Amino acid sequence: MPYDDTMNDGNQAVGAASVGELEATVLSALWECGELSTPAVYEQVGKPRNLAYTTILTVLQRLHRKGLVARRGEGKAHIYSPAVTRDQFSQRRGHVLAGAMVELSGAGLSAFLTEAKRLDPAFVAMLRSQLEGAEP
């Protein structure tokens, strides 16, 4: 199918903070390079993992639908670039995580705290400091 600018219409940031491991790897490649064609993403991310070209294409399309990457046509190819910075993405994920924590039951909070013991102590200290400084 040839590129059509209407393919960018309806781009919604649905699930923008939720990405899988492969989506995160593709985003990292785009953050490092600025912009890449689908074949370039395949060479950098897909080929070393023995993934199909169509798998990388699907990941790029999902990231575009989530509003995390921008897409433009160049001839018959698509060129993808990050639509958000690493910091913006981390901030979105933080908001989602905070919202999920607010909704945890006692058992869910207990499970979270058990896993939190594996966190870097410096990170825990920074988190504790920010929580103690937050206004109720």
N, C-alpha and C positions, 0 to 999 in steps of 0.2 A: 504494500500500500504506500503510495507516495505521501510525503509529508504534507500536512495541511495545517495551517495555523489554528484552525478550529479545534485541533487535537488538544490544545492548551486550555480550552474553555472548560469551565466547571471544575477547575482545580481546587479541591477542598482539602483543608488541613485536617482531615479525619485521621485519628490515630497517629498524629505527628510525633508524639513523644514515645510511641511504642514501635520499636524496631527489633528485628531479629539479628542474630550474629552476622549473617551474610549482608543484610542491609547496612549494618554498622560498618562493616569492612568496606563496602562500596562507598559509603559516605566519607569514610576516612581517606580513601583514594582521591575522591573529588576535592576534599579539603586540602590535601597535599598538592594536587596538580592544578586546581582552579577550574578546569573544564576538561572533559574527555568525551570522545565519541564512544558509541556502544562497543565497537571493536576494540578500542583502546582499554576500556574497562574490562572487557573479556580477557584481553592479553594480561592485564595487570592482576586481576582478581580471579577470574573464572578458570583460565587455563592452568595455573599452578594447582588448583584444587580439583582438576579434572571434571569441571562442571560443563554442562552444555551451554552453548551460546544463548539459547532461548531462556535459560535460567537467569542469566545476567540481564537479558532484555526484560524479563518479567520483574526482576528486582528493581531495575531502573524505573519501570512504569509504575510500580507500587510507590516508590519514593516520590515520584512526581505527583501521584494522586494524593499523597499525604502532605504535599506542599513543602517537602524537604529539599527537592532539587528542581531547578528550572530546566526547561528543554527548549531548544530552538532547532529549526531545520537548517541544514547546510547541504544543498543538493539532495541526494536521496538518504542522507544520514541524519541522525539526531546527535546533537551536542548537548551534553548534560553538564550543569554546574551547580554548586551548592546554593540553595535558596536561603539558608540560614547559616550563621557561623557556629563553630563548636560551642561557644559560650551560650548563644541563643538556644541551641538544642539542649544543652545541659540544663538551662533554666526551665525549659518546657518540661523536661523529664523530672526535675525537682518538684515542680508544681503538681504533676501527676502523682508522684510518690507521696508528697505531703497529703494530698487529698485521700489517697488510699490508706495512709496511716490513720487519718482521722476516723475512717470508717471501720477500722479493725475492731474485732471483738477482743475479749480478754485473752482467749486462746491464740488468736492471730498476733496480738501484741507480744505475747510470751514467745511465740515462735520467732518473731522478728528479733527480739532481744537476744535470743539464743544464737541466731546467725550473726548478730551485730558484734559478738565477741571476736569474730574473725577479722573485723575491720582494723585498719591501721590505727594504733593508739593516738598518733598525732591528729588524724582525722576526727576521732572520737572527741579529743580535747577541744578541737576547733568547733565541732558541733555543740558540745556542752556549753562552751563559752557563748556561742550565739543564742542558744536556747535560754540561758540564764540572763542574757542582756535583752531578750525580747519582752516587749510589753504585753501584759495579759489582755 
